[in-house]
């Protein structure tokens, strides 16, 4: 099964079990898939990997946005900018990874490598 076929099967499976499309395939993931990057959906990513990826992405985007809009004008030191961005990133990343892991366990989802698109039996 190709990555594209697996994603199509995953979308149908998530609809069947009541997981919203925006949770099963968030915007950032859909953009990566359109660019040809074959990353697993967030519900199939291990906790540590998801937490690191989401923490880093959020810290970078949020930190740059806050610096550009507010902190640069206020003269905030670079070390404080980095510390605040890393702290916010860690909080958001860990929270999101925990949420995705909770849903994956609730719906008994296997790893992406083992996923066939069909519901697993308990």
CORNORTA-V690816 format. One record per run of one state. SS is the DSSP state (H for helix, E for strand, - for the rest). FROM is the first residue (numbers start at 1). LEN is the number of residues. Records with the same first field share a line. If there is no record, write none. Layout:
BEGIN
SS: FROM-LEN, FROM-LEN
END
This chain:
BEGIN
-: 1-2, 18-3, 25-2, 35-7, 45-2, 75-3, 107-16
H: 3-15, 21-4, 27-8, 42-3, 47-28, 78-29
END
